[in-house]
C-alpha cells in the first residue's frame, strides 16, 4: 500500500484496507501528536470557501509535525479576485509547497487541481461533492466510540441532499456493511446517485421523516446542518431550516452506546442540553480531525508508510 | 406493381450507420464532423421493425473506424455500421460502449468544474443497461436522457 505523493480527492478512491491503514496511524498520532517528522516541509492551505475546523486542524496538523504553512482563508484576497483560474493558481503554488490542501465551492475542483501538479493534493471539500478527510475522521470517531466499524446501524439526519459529509460517509460505510437510516424532509433526501451506488453494493438503507421512528435501533446518529449556502432558492431554505432540531427528549429511548456526531458548525439543529450528556461526541469528533490529518499528511509526504 | 421507393440512395464507397435512435442523426453528423468535406445523406424517422422509428447516416467516401464510432455509442448504442466498397458491404460491426468518454458530452451539473474552467470532460461508464455515466470530476451519475453531445 503506497501513499507517497498520493492525492486524497474522494473517499471512493480508497479501498477498505487503505482506510483502515489511515485510521491505524491516526490512533498513533492521537497518542503522540507532537512529532517533528515533517520538518522542512511546506503545506499550502488554499481555502476558497469559509472553514474553521478543516483549515485550522490541517494547519495545526502540519505545525505539530514540524512543518510550515502558507496559504489563504479568503480567495477575495488573492489573484482569484482578478480572474485567475484555479488551474493557473495551482501551476504557480505547486512550485512553493510540498503538499496542497484545497477547499473550493466548485465540484471537481480538487480533482482538477490534482491533474495540474505532481505534488499531493488533499481535498478539504469541493462544493457538495466530497470531503474525504472529514469522512476518515468520522470513521475514526465511529470506530473509537463503538470499538468496531463493521455491521453498525447508522442514521444520517438533516440535509442529505447537499451535504457532502453524508454523501462521502455513506459511500465509505459501504465497505463496512453498515445498515443506514436516512432522516430528512422530502426536499433534502439523499440523492438518487448515492442511493444507486448503495444499491449496487447491496447496502441496506431506509428513509424516514422522524428520528423517533428509529431511535431505539441506532448506534450512531450523524446529524447535519441545513446548509443555507447550498440552496439555489432561499425560499426553499426558509421552509425547511427549522424542521430537524434534535432535542434531549428525542434521545429518551436511545441505546446506551448511541453517540451523536455532527461535522459542525452547529447552528440550531442540536439542543445545547445534549452537549452535557454521554451521547454528545461532536466536539471529540472535531478533535479527531487533527490526528487523521496528521496521518494523511505524513503518509503522502512519505514520513510514514 | 408498386414502384420500389428508395428513400436514401446507395453509396459506392463510405460508411453506413443504421439503427440510430430517431432524431439522433444530426448530432452525430456534427460531432463526428462528417459533413466537413464529404457528402452525407440522412434518413430521419424511418420506420423500423426493431426500433419503431430510426435514423440512418450514409457518409460517402469516408471509412469511419470503430474507435471513432464508439465515441457516439452513448447516443447510438444499438447502431450497426457497414463499410461500403464498390457498392458492396466490405465490413460490418456494431458500436461498442467504451469504458471512458473523453471530451464527448457536456456535464449537466452547472457546478461541475468542467462548466467553470476550460477543462475537457471525462466520464466513466457506470452501467451499460440502463445506460448511465459518471463524471470523473463532480462524481455525479447521469442517465442517457440527461446528457448531450458537446
Interface residues (C-beta under 8 A of the other chain):
Chain A: X10 X12 X85 X86 X87 X105 X106 X107 X108 X109 X111 X112 X127 X128 X129 X130 X193 X196 X197
Chain B: X109 X111 X112 X113 X114 X116 X117 X118 X119 X132 X135 X136 X137 X138 X139 X140 X141
